[in-house]
Amino acid sequence: MFQLVMTMTDFCNNTDKGFTLPADDQDKLSLLEKLQKTSDYPLTAGLSITERCPLSCPHCYIDGHCKDKELSLNEIIVLLDELESLGVLKLSITGGEPAARNDLIDIVRAAWERHFLISLKTSGATLTFNDVEALRNNGLSKIEVSLYHIDSALHDKFVGMDGAWKNTISCIEQFSSYGGGVSVNMVLMNWNSDAVEPLSNLCEKNNWRFLMDPKVTHKNDGKTTPVGLRADLEILQTTTKHVLGEIPARSIPNPDESLCNAGKSLAYFTSSGDVWLCPSLPVSMGNIRENTFKEIWDNSTLRGEILNTTWGKSPECLSCAHSGFCTRCPGESFLEHGDFQRTNTVDCQVAEARHLAWLKRKKRQ
């Protein structure tokens, strides 16, 4: 079992990293991109199974107070059956904290029986040794966990749980020892910027993938509580190795180019069955308790709006000196302004930092 799952994990991880099949110069697309071109439905689905979480991270964009009843195991299985029939390949199980559900292992098993490549976004802070073993044995390919500092005391204080760092590391080490894929995510803020290098080094030493997110966003209900935690421009530039990497300067965006792939390659399901285009765009297109996913997807006017949200709809972006480094998110624009077309402060800040860092690097060369 472990060997088979590990092989599928490698496939999953490689496609995430832009693995390309042999192709001519006109068609160097990742495997998933190639397959997506042949399907009218997304090949990747995100499924939140709960908004409950024992942690209290101040930057979290989920309010954790879902008023509607969580999808039952049977309702989730019906959804998984439909997604399998539509050709969905990858399933990301998330929350809240998925481990807050007693039937997490049953959900993973049901997804594995339907041949999904399964990843789990979890704090890892409450998973026991037996939980990790059972999840791996029942088809879980990869875990994605968040660490906010190399100092366990600082991490635990931030998430509001004593011993969380130790438990998370133990979970990662165990899952990795079983051949599972591990991704460690760090959200960059002013208070933890000194931990970027040591966390990155820890991950490199253990062959865990390290990802740093430079964006602290609004809450899904539009509240600005987390915004004060955002890293400032100077911090963003000093962490350029992880924010910018070796990415060269991008060309000015094509006016006809969509801002993002929302509406094409990803669908997201909330714990109560609402269908969103992605976790960053908390606008419901319908609910699977009332209609099938296919019906919701096929008849959504929101999909068309997002797909038609192009760079050309925002002339100020095309003329901006930092546009070649921008990864503008319509969801964050909507949360900040109630308008997909407008710019948003966090993307503008990160684009400026990426550009300035690139200019400094270029000057040194």
Contacts in CASP RR format, 6 or more apart in sequence:
PFRMAT RR
TARGET T0000
AUTHOR 0000-0000-0000
METHOD contacts of the structure
MODEL  1
MFQLVMTMTDFCNNTDKGFTLPADDQDKLSLLEKLQKTSDYPLTAGLSIT
ERCPLSCPHCYIDGHCKDKELSLNEIIVLLDELESLGVLKLSITGGEPAA
RNDLIDIVRAAWERHFLISLKTSGATLTFNDVEALRNNGLSKIEVSLYHI
DSALHDKFVGMDGAWKNTISCIEQFSSYGGGVSVNMVLMNWNSDAVEPLS
NLCEKNNWRFLMDPKVTHKNDGKTTPVGLRADLEILQTTTKHVLGEIPAR
SIPNPDESLCNAGKSLAYFTSSGDVWLCPSLPVSMGNIRENTFKEIWDNS
TLRGEILNTTWGKSPECLSCAHSGFCTRCPGESFLEHGDFQRTNTVDCQV
AEARHLAWLKRKKRQ
1 137 0 8 1.000
1 139 0 8 1.000
2 136 0 8 1.000
2 137 0 8 1.000
2 178 0 8 1.000
2 179 0 8 1.000
2 180 0 8 1.000
5 136 0 8 1.000
5 139 0 8 1.000
5 140 0 8 1.000
5 141 0 8 1.000
5 179 0 8 1.000
5 180 0 8 1.000
6 141 0 8 1.000
6 179 0 8 1.000
6 180 0 8 1.000
6 181 0 8 1.000
8 117 0 8 1.000
8 141 0 8 1.000
9 117 0 8 1.000
9 141 0 8 1.000
9 142 0 8 1.000
9 179 0 8 1.000
9 180 0 8 1.000
9 181 0 8 1.000
11 31 0 8 1.000
11 117 0 8 1.000
12 90 0 8 1.000
12 117 0 8 1.000
12 119 0 8 1.000
12 141 0 8 1.000
12 142 0 8 1.000
13 142 0 8 1.000
13 181 0 8 1.000
13 209 0 8 1.000
14 31 0 8 1.000
15 30 0 8 1.000
15 31 0 8 1.000
15 32 0 8 1.000
18 30 0 8 1.000
19 30 0 8 1.000
19 31 0 8 1.000
20 28 0 8 1.000
20 29 0 8 1.000
20 30 0 8 1.000
20 31 0 8 1.000
21 29 0 8 1.000
21 31 0 8 1.000
21 34 0 8 1.000
23 29 0 8 1.000
27 34 0 8 1.000
29 37 0 8 1.000
32 43 0 8 1.000
32 44 0 8 1.000
32 89 0 8 1.000
32 90 0 8 1.000
32 265 0 8 1.000
33 265 0 8 1.000
35 43 0 8 1.000
35 89 0 8 1.000
36 42 0 8 1.000
36 43 0 8 1.000
36 264 0 8 1.000
36 265 0 8 1.000
39 86 0 8 1.000
39 87 0 8 1.000
41 86 0 8 1.000
41 87 0 8 1.000
41 88 0 8 1.000
41 267 0 8 1.000
41 294 0 8 1.000
41 297 0 8 1.000
42 88 0 8 1.000
42 263 0 8 1.000
42 264 0 8 1.000
42 265 0 8 1.000
42 266 0 8 1.000
42 267 0 8 1.000
43 87 0 8 1.000
43 88 0 8 1.000
43 89 0 8 1.000
43 90 0 8 1.000
43 265 0 8 1.000
44 88 0 8 1.000
44 89 0 8 1.000
44 90 0 8 1.000
44 91 0 8 1.000
44 92 0 8 1.000
44 265 0 8 1.000
44 266 0 8 1.000
44 267 0 8 1.000
45 83 0 8 1.000
45 88 0 8 1.000
45 90 0 8 1.000
45 91 0 8 1.000
45 92 0 8 1.000
45 266 0 8 1.000
45 267 0 8 1.000
45 268 0 8 1.000
45 269 0 8 1.000
46 91 0 8 1.000
46 92 0 8 1.000
46 93 0 8 1.000
46 94 0 8 1.000
46 266 0 8 1.000
46 267 0 8 1.000
46 268 0 8 1.000
46 269 0 8 1.000
46 279 0 8 1.000
47 76 0 8 1.000
47 79 0 8 1.000
47 91 0 8 1.000
47 92 0 8 1.000
47 93 0 8 1.000
47 94 0 8 1.000
47 268 0 8 1.000
47 269 0 8 1.000
48 94 0 8 1.000
48 95 0 8 1.000
48 96 0 8 1.000
48 268 0 8 1.000
48 269 0 8 1.000
48 270 0 8 1.000
48 271 0 8 1.000
48 279 0 8 1.000
49 70 0 8 1.000
49 71 0 8 1.000
49 76 0 8 1.000
49 93 0 8 1.000
49 94 0 8 1.000
49 95 0 8 1.000
49 98 0 8 1.000
49 101 0 8 1.000
49 104 0 8 1.000
49 107 0 8 1.000
49 271 0 8 1.000
50 70 0 8 1.000
50 95 0 8 1.000
50 96 0 8 1.000
50 97 0 8 1.000
50 98 0 8 1.000
50 100 0 8 1.000
50 101 0 8 1.000
50 271 0 8 1.000
51 62 0 8 1.000
51 63 0 8 1.000
51 64 0 8 1.000
51 65 0 8 1.000
51 66 0 8 1.000
51 95 0 8 1.000
51 96 0 8 1.000
51 271 0 8 1.000
52 64 0 8 1.000
52 96 0 8 1.000
52 97 0 8 1.000
52 100 0 8 1.000
52 101 0 8 1.000
53 60 0 8 1.000
53 62 0 8 1.000
53 64 0 8 1.000
53 95 0 8 1.000
53 96 0 8 1.000
53 97 0 8 1.000
53 100 0 8 1.000
53 123 0 8 1.000
54 97 0 8 1.000
54 100 0 8 1.000
54 125 0 8 1.000
54 126 0 8 1.000
54 161 0 8 1.000
55 97 0 8 1.000
55 123 0 8 1.000
55 125 0 8 1.000
55 159 0 8 1.000
55 160 0 8 1.000
55 161 0 8 1.000
55 164 0 8 1.000
56 159 0 8 1.000
56 160 0 8 1.000
56 161 0 8 1.000
57 146 0 8 1.000
57 148 0 8 1.000
57 158 0 8 1.000
57 159 0 8 1.000
57 160 0 8 1.000
58 158 0 8 1.000
58 225 0 8 1.000
58 226 0 8 1.000
58 229 0 8 1.000
59 187 0 8 1.000
59 189 0 8 1.000
59 216 0 8 1.000
59 226 0 8 1.000
59 229 0 8 1.000
60 219 0 8 1.000
60 226 0 8 1.000
61 217 0 8 1.000
61 218 0 8 1.000
61 219 0 8 1.000
61 220 0 8 1.000
61 226 0 8 1.000
62 95 0 8 1.000
62 96 0 8 1.000
62 219 0 8 1.000
62 220 0 8 1.000
63 219 0 8 1.000
63 220 0 8 1.000
63 221 0 8 1.000
63 223 0 8 1.000
64 96 0 8 1.000
66 270 0 8 1.000
66 271 0 8 1.000
66 272 0 8 1.000
68 272 0 8 1.000
68 273 0 8 1.000
69 272 0 8 1.000
70 101 0 8 1.000
70 271 0 8 1.000
70 272 0 8 1.000
71 79 0 8 1.000
71 269 0 8 1.000
71 271 0 8 1.000
71 272 0 8 1.000
71 273 0 8 1.000
71 288 0 8 1.000
73 103 0 8 1.000
73 106 0 8 1.000
73 107 0 8 1.000
73 110 0 8 1.000
75 273 0 8 1.000
75 288 0 8 1.000
75 289 0 8 1.000
76 107 0 8 1.000
76 110 0 8 1.000
77 110 0 8 1.000
79 269 0 8 1.000
79 288 0 8 1.000
79 293 0 8 1.000
80 91 0 8 1.000
80 110 0 8 1.000
80 111 0 8 1.000
80 114 0 8 1.000
80 116 0 8 1.000
81 114 0 8 1.000
82 292 0 8 1.000
82 293 0 8 1.000
82 294 0 8 1.000
83 91 0 8 1.000
83 114 0 8 1.000
83 116 0 8 1.000
83 293 0 8 1.000
84 114 0 8 1.000
84 115 0 8 1.000
84 116 0 8 1.000
86 293 0 8 1.000
86 294 0 8 1.000
88 116 0 8 1.000
88 267 0 8 1.000
89 116 0 8 1.000
89 117 0 8 1.000
90 116 0 8 1.000
90 117 0 8 1.000
90 118 0 8 1.000
90 119 0 8 1.000
91 111 0 8 1.000
91 116 0 8 1.000
91 117 0 8 1.000
91 118 0 8 1.000
91 119 0 8 1.000
92 118 0 8 1.000
92 119 0 8 1.000
92 120 0 8 1.000
92 121 0 8 1.000
92 144 0 8 1.000
93 104 0 8 1.000
93 107 0 8 1.000
93 108 0 8 1.000
93 111 0 8 1.000
93 118 0 8 1.000
93 119 0 8 1.000
93 120 0 8 1.000
93 121 0 8 1.000
94 120 0 8 1.000
94 121 0 8 1.000
94 279 0 8 1.000
95 121 0 8 1.000
95 271 0 8 1.000
96 271 0 8 1.000
97 122 0 8 1.000
97 123 0 8 1.000
97 125 0 8 1.000
97 126 0 8 1.000
98 104 0 8 1.000
98 120 0 8 1.000
98 121 0 8 1.000
98 122 0 8 1.000
99 122 0 8 1.000
99 123 0 8 1.000
99 124 0 8 1.000
99 126 0 8 1.000
99 127 0 8 1.000
99 131 0 8 1.000
100 126 0 8 1.000
101 107 0 8 1.000
104 131 0 8 1.000
104 135 0 8 1.000
105 131 0 8 1.000
105 134 0 8 1.000
105 135 0 8 1.000
105 138 0 8 1.000
108 118 0 8 1.000
108 120 0 8 1.000
108 135 0 8 1.000
108 138 0 8 1.000
108 139 0 8 1.000
108 140 0 8 1.000
109 138 0 8 1.000
109 139 0 8 1.000
111 118 0 8 1.000
111 139 0 8 1.000
112 118 0 8 1.000
112 138 0 8 1.000
112 139 0 8 1.000
112 140 0 8 1.000
117 141 0 8 1.000
118 139 0 8 1.000
118 140 0 8 1.000
118 141 0 8 1.000
118 142 0 8 1.000
119 140 0 8 1.000
119 141 0 8 1.000
119 142 0 8 1.000
119 143 0 8 1.000
119 144 0 8 1.000
119 183 0 8 1.000
120 135 0 8 1.000
120 140 0 8 1.000
120 142 0 8 1.000
120 143 0 8 1.000
120 144 0 8 1.000
121 143 0 8 1.000
121 144 0 8 1.000
121 145 0 8 1.000
122 143 0 8 1.000
122 144 0 8 1.000
122 145 0 8 1.000
122 171 0 8 1.000
123 145 0 8 1.000
123 146 0 8 1.000
123 159 0 8 1.000
123 164 0 8 1.000
123 168 0 8 1.000
124 143 0 8 1.000
124 145 0 8 1.000
124 167 0 8 1.000
124 168 0 8 1.000
124 171 0 8 1.000
124 172 0 8 1.000
125 159 0 8 1.000
125 161 0 8 1.000
125 163 0 8 1.000
125 164 0 8 1.000
125 167 0 8 1.000
125 168 0 8 1.000
125 171 0 8 1.000
126 167 0 8 1.000
127 135 0 8 1.000
127 167 0 8 1.000
127 171 0 8 1.000
129 170 0 8 1.000
129 174 0 8 1.000
132 171 0 8 1.000
132 174 0 8 1.000
132 175 0 8 1.000
132 178 0 8 1.000
133 174 0 8 1.000
133 178 0 8 1.000
135 175 0 8 1.000
136 175 0 8 1.000
136 178 0 8 1.000
136 179 0 8 1.000
136 180 0 8 1.000
140 175 0 8 1.000
140 180 0 8 1.000
141 180 0 8 1.000
141 181 0 8 1.000
142 180 0 8 1.000
142 181 0 8 1.000
142 182 0 8 1.000
142 183 0 8 1.000
143 171 0 8 1.000
143 172 0 8 1.000
143 175 0 8 1.000
143 180 0 8 1.000
143 181 0 8 1.000
143 182 0 8 1.000
143 183 0 8 1.000
144 183 0 8 1.000
144 185 0 8 1.000
145 168 0 8 1.000
145 171 0 8 1.000
145 172 0 8 1.000
145 182 0 8 1.000
145 183 0 8 1.000
145 184 0 8 1.000
145 185 0 8 1.000
146 184 0 8 1.000
146 185 0 8 1.000
146 186 0 8 1.000
146 187 0 8 1.000
147 155 0 8 1.000
147 165 0 8 1.000
147 168 0 8 1.000
147 184 0 8 1.000
147 185 0 8 1.000
147 186 0 8 1.000
147 199 0 8 1.000
148 154 0 8 1.000
148 155 0 8 1.000
148 158 0 8 1.000
148 159 0 8 1.000
148 186 0 8 1.000
148 187 0 8 1.000
148 189 0 8 1.000
148 192 0 8 1.000
148 195 0 8 1.000
149 155 0 8 1.000
149 158 0 8 1.000
149 165 0 8 1.000
149 192 0 8 1.000
149 195 0 8 1.000
149 199 0 8 1.000
150 195 0 8 1.000
150 198 0 8 1.000
150 199 0 8 1.000
150 202 0 8 1.000
151 195 0 8 1.000
152 163 0 8 1.000
152 165 0 8 1.000
152 166 0 8 1.000
153 165 0 8 1.000
154 192 0 8 1.000
154 195 0 8 1.000
155 164 0 8 1.000
155 165 0 8 1.000
156 162 0 8 1.000
156 163 0 8 1.000
156 164 0 8 1.000
156 165 0 8 1.000
158 191 0 8 1.000
158 192 0 8 1.000
172 182 0 8 1.000
172 184 0 8 1.000
172 206 0 8 1.000
172 208 0 8 1.000
173 206 0 8 1.000
175 181 0 8 1.000
175 182 0 8 1.000
176 182 0 8 1.000
176 206 0 8 1.000
176 207 0 8 1.000
176 208 0 8 1.000
181 208 0 8 1.000
181 209 0 8 1.000
182 206 0 8 1.000
182 208 0 8 1.000
182 209 0 8 1.000
183 208 0 8 1.000
183 209 0 8 1.000
183 210 0 8 1.000
183 211 0 8 1.000
184 199 0 8 1.000
184 203 0 8 1.000
184 208 0 8 1.000
184 209 0 8 1.000
184 210 0 8 1.000
184 211 0 8 1.000
185 211 0 8 1.000
185 212 0 8 1.000
185 213 0 8 1.000
186 192 0 8 1.000
186 195 0 8 1.000
186 196 0 8 1.000
186 199 0 8 1.000
186 210 0 8 1.000
186 211 0 8 1.000
186 212 0 8 1.000
186 213 0 8 1.000
187 212 0 8 1.000
187 213 0 8 1.000
187 215 0 8 1.000
187 216 0 8 1.000
188 196 0 8 1.000
188 212 0 8 1.000
188 213 0 8 1.000
188 214 0 8 1.000
188 231 0 8 1.000
188 235 0 8 1.000
188 236 0 8 1.000
188 239 0 8 1.000
188 243 0 8 1.000
189 216 0 8 1.000
189 229 0 8 1.000
189 230 0 8 1.000
189 231 0 8 1.000
190 229 0 8 1.000
190 230 0 8 1.000
190 231 0 8 1.000
190 232 0 8 1.000
190 235 0 8 1.000
191 229 0 8 1.000
193 231 0 8 1.000
193 235 0 8 1.000
193 238 0 8 1.000
193 239 0 8 1.000
196 212 0 8 1.000
196 239 0 8 1.000
196 242 0 8 1.000
199 210 0 8 1.000
200 210 0 8 1.000
200 212 0 8 1.000
200 242 0 8 1.000
202 208 0 8 1.000
203 209 0 8 1.000
203 210 0 8 1.000
204 210 0 8 1.000
210 242 0 8 1.000
212 239 0 8 1.000
212 242 0 8 1.000
212 243 0 8 1.000
214 231 0 8 1.000
214 236 0 8 1.000
214 239 0 8 1.000
214 243 0 8 1.000
214 350 0 8 1.000
214 353 0 8 1.000
215 230 0 8 1.000
215 329 0 8 1.000
215 332 0 8 1.000
215 346 0 8 1.000
215 347 0 8 1.000
215 350 0 8 1.000
216 226 0 8 1.000
216 227 0 8 1.000
216 228 0 8 1.000
216 229 0 8 1.000
216 230 0 8 1.000
216 231 0 8 1.000
216 346 0 8 1.000
217 226 0 8 1.000
217 280 0 8 1.000
217 332 0 8 1.000
217 335 0 8 1.000
217 346 0 8 1.000
218 224 0 8 1.000
218 226 0 8 1.000
218 227 0 8 1.000
218 332 0 8 1.000
218 335 0 8 1.000
218 336 0 8 1.000
219 225 0 8 1.000
219 226 0 8 1.000
219 335 0 8 1.000
220 282 0 8 1.000
220 335 0 8 1.000
221 282 0 8 1.000
222 335 0 8 1.000
222 336 0 8 1.000
227 346 0 8 1.000
230 346 0 8 1.000
230 349 0 8 1.000
231 239 0 8 1.000
233 349 0 8 1.000
233 352 0 8 1.000
233 353 0 8 1.000
233 356 0 8 1.000
236 243 0 8 1.000
236 349 0 8 1.000
236 350 0 8 1.000
236 353 0 8 1.000
236 354 0 8 1.000
236 357 0 8 1.000
237 353 0 8 1.000
237 356 0 8 1.000
237 357 0 8 1.000
237 360 0 8 1.000
240 353 0 8 1.000
240 354 0 8 1.000
240 357 0 8 1.000
240 358 0 8 1.000
240 360 0 8 1.000
240 361 0 8 1.000
243 350 0 8 1.000
243 353 0 8 1.000
243 354 0 8 1.000
243 357 0 8 1.000
244 325 0 8 1.000
244 354 0 8 1.000
244 357 0 8 1.000
244 358 0 8 1.000
244 361 0 8 1.000
247 354 0 8 1.000
249 324 0 8 1.000
249 325 0 8 1.000
249 358 0 8 1.000
250 324 0 8 1.000
250 325 0 8 1.000
251 324 0 8 1.000
252 318 0 8 1.000
252 323 0 8 1.000
252 324 0 8 1.000
253 311 0 8 1.000
253 317 0 8 1.000
253 318 0 8 1.000
253 323 0 8 1.000
253 324 0 8 1.000
253 326 0 8 1.000
254 311 0 8 1.000
255 310 0 8 1.000
255 311 0 8 1.000
255 312 0 8 1.000
255 318 0 8 1.000
256 310 0 8 1.000
256 311 0 8 1.000
256 312 0 8 1.000
257 310 0 8 1.000
257 311 0 8 1.000
258 264 0 8 1.000
258 306 0 8 1.000
258 307 0 8 1.000
258 308 0 8 1.000
258 309 0 8 1.000
258 310 0 8 1.000
259 309 0 8 1.000
259 310 0 8 1.000
259 311 0 8 1.000
259 328 0 8 1.000
259 329 0 8 1.000
259 330 0 8 1.000
260 278 0 8 1.000
260 306 0 8 1.000
260 328 0 8 1.000
260 329 0 8 1.000
260 330 0 8 1.000
262 277 0 8 1.000
262 278 0 8 1.000
262 281 0 8 1.000
262 306 0 8 1.000
262 307 0 8 1.000
262 330 0 8 1.000
262 331 0 8 1.000
263 277 0 8 1.000
263 303 0 8 1.000
263 304 0 8 1.000
263 306 0 8 1.000
263 307 0 8 1.000
264 307 0 8 1.000
266 277 0 8 1.000
266 278 0 8 1.000
267 275 0 8 1.000
267 276 0 8 1.000
267 277 0 8 1.000
267 293 0 8 1.000
267 297 0 8 1.000
268 275 0 8 1.000
268 276 0 8 1.000
268 277 0 8 1.000
268 278 0 8 1.000
268 279 0 8 1.000
269 275 0 8 1.000
269 276 0 8 1.000
269 288 0 8 1.000
269 293 0 8 1.000
270 276 0 8 1.000
270 284 0 8 1.000
272 287 0 8 1.000
273 287 0 8 1.000
273 288 0 8 1.000
273 289 0 8 1.000
274 284 0 8 1.000
274 285 0 8 1.000
274 286 0 8 1.000
274 287 0 8 1.000
275 284 0 8 1.000
275 285 0 8 1.000
275 286 0 8 1.000
275 287 0 8 1.000
275 288 0 8 1.000
275 293 0 8 1.000
275 296 0 8 1.000
275 297 0 8 1.000
276 282 0 8 1.000
276 283 0 8 1.000
276 284 0 8 1.000
276 285 0 8 1.000
277 283 0 8 1.000
277 285 0 8 1.000
277 302 0 8 1.000
277 303 0 8 1.000
277 306 0 8 1.000
278 331 0 8 1.000
280 329 0 8 1.000
280 331 0 8 1.000
280 332 0 8 1.000
281 306 0 8 1.000
281 330 0 8 1.000
281 331 0 8 1.000
281 334 0 8 1.000
282 331 0 8 1.000
282 335 0 8 1.000
283 302 0 8 1.000
283 334 0 8 1.000
285 296 0 8 1.000
285 297 0 8 1.000
285 300 0 8 1.000
285 302 0 8 1.000
285 303 0 8 1.000
286 296 0 8 1.000
286 300 0 8 1.000
287 296 0 8 1.000
288 296 0 8 1.000
297 303 0 8 1.000
305 340 0 8 1.000
306 330 0 8 1.000
306 340 0 8 1.000
309 330 0 8 1.000
309 340 0 8 1.000
309 341 0 8 1.000
311 317 0 8 1.000
311 318 0 8 1.000
311 323 0 8 1.000
312 318 0 8 1.000
313 341 0 8 1.000
314 341 0 8 1.000
314 342 0 8 1.000
314 343 0 8 1.000
316 343 0 8 1.000
317 323 0 8 1.000
317 326 0 8 1.000
317 328 0 8 1.000
317 343 0 8 1.000
320 326 0 8 1.000
320 348 0 8 1.000
320 351 0 8 1.000
321 355 0 8 1.000
322 348 0 8 1.000
322 351 0 8 1.000
322 352 0 8 1.000
322 354 0 8 1.000
322 355 0 8 1.000
323 351 0 8 1.000
324 351 0 8 1.000
324 355 0 8 1.000
325 351 0 8 1.000
325 352 0 8 1.000
325 354 0 8 1.000
325 355 0 8 1.000
325 358 0 8 1.000
326 347 0 8 1.000
326 348 0 8 1.000
326 350 0 8 1.000
326 351 0 8 1.000
327 347 0 8 1.000
327 350 0 8 1.000
327 351 0 8 1.000
328 343 0 8 1.000
328 344 0 8 1.000
328 347 0 8 1.000
328 351 0 8 1.000
329 344 0 8 1.000
329 347 0 8 1.000
330 340 0 8 1.000
331 340 0 8 1.000
332 344 0 8 1.000
332 346 0 8 1.000
332 347 0 8 1.000
333 339 0 8 1.000
333 340 0 8 1.000
333 341 0 8 1.000
333 342 0 8 1.000
333 343 0 8 1.000
333 344 0 8 1.000
333 347 0 8 1.000
334 340 0 8 1.000
335 344 0 8 1.000
336 342 0 8 1.000
336 344 0 8 1.000
336 345 0 8 1.000
337 344 0 8 1.000
END
